């Protein structure tokens, strides 16, 4: 994956604590950094940088390491690293350093702002705070309406853009109203059908509840048992109203038949 270059006399590393380096990629990109001396040759110490933003570059592109300076203190090596990065930071697209003395690169700042904004928006939306709070939104509308600014500015209300927006909103409102009317008509039809079904079911239940068995004695003296008055009227071919009067003893008989409800 890599091949060490730029060997310096190893005796120098025995008296040094830190070194600066540059990682060169075969496609022209590069990365500046520094590392603490571990008592071995920096070109073979196995350290190839600690990137965060562009770490996939180390996995996909050939590179090699160059030692650019030897330093004895942390202050010296930090200053030397900044001196290497500062002239090309945020100006050279081939520089892969995403930070210079605590200042993030423009790409890193953009991604961080998007991520932070997304988290903040989700927090406000979930907790109904800030601009996502309906109460705050209504307060803002009231303030704009009272001052005649923003959306309620008279000049803004008469602009072609505003008139077109009102026209489009009217079309949307009309379309939605038509849809709502169709849905309401469909619901009314369904409700009416359900009410009719319920009425028929209730009538059947009422008839079933009011059914009483009845005994009918024919003119020949034969006693017949029926589960209901309607069944007796159909079987004997007698008017059910007259048979009901006879069963309730309002009249003595009907067409020679005597009827009595059973309790």
Number of C-alpha atoms within 10 A of each C-alpha: 9 14 11 13 12 11 13 14 9 12 9 10 20 13 13 16 17 21 25 22 22 20 19 18 18 10 10 9 16 18 22 20 23 24 18 17 20 13 13 12 17 25 19 13 11 9 12 21 17 13 16 12 14 13 12 10 14 17 10 9 13 14 21 18 25 19 19 17 14 20 20 15 13 15 9 13 22 18 11 19 21 16 12 18 20 14 10 14 21 19 11 10 11 15 17 23 22 21 20 16 11 7 11 16 17 14 12 15 14 12 11 13 12 12 12 12 12 11 12 12 16 13 14 14 14 11 11 14 14 14 14 16 14 12 13 14 13 12 11 13 16 13 14 15 14 10 11 14 14 14 13 16 13 11 12 15 14 10 11 10 11 14 13 11 12 13 12 12 12 12 12 12 12 12 12 12 12 12 12 12 12 12 12 12 12 12 12 12 12 12 12 12 12 12 12 12 12 12 12 12 12 12 12 12 12 11 11 11 9 10 13 15 17 21 19 24 16 17 12 8 10 9 13 12 15 17 14 17 23 19 15 22 18 11 10 12 9 15 14 17 13 16 25 20 16 20 23 13 14 11 14 13 20 19 11 11 20 20 27 20 18 13 6
